[in-house]
């Protein structure tokens, strides 16, 4: 969907502090910005998609005993549906495929299951809730390209 090369997003590493305003606005606008932090933010890798100088999408990944977990993935509402989130997820999966990681997973809002399914992520286990929002664990066995 991103046809305009001049305005195509550039993905690069960002800080937690850069990610927080988008996490807050998109994921938890009714909570404080501090509630949008993850306990392990200092050990995660945080990615941002920029259009020009504007940060429009964020995602964070964290290594754990299972593999790498995706958390706090959010795109500003005015940029949703334009392929930016897909570009971000493809970027992260490509990076992980070139690493030693063999398992990628997330707790996906049920409303986003189809999106993650397009990347080969499969539902694992039963539905669960966080703050009255339904989630399912979704995962992907990574294909090594190294």
Buried (B, 14 or more C-beta within 10 A) or exposed (E): EEEEEEEEBEBEEBEBEEBBBBBBBBBBEEEEEEEBBBEEBEEBBBBBBBBEEEBBBBBBBBBEEEBBBBBBBBBBEEBBEBBBBBBBBBBBBEBBBEEEBBBBBBEBBEEBBEBBEEBBBBBEEEEEEEEEEEBBBBBBEBEEEE
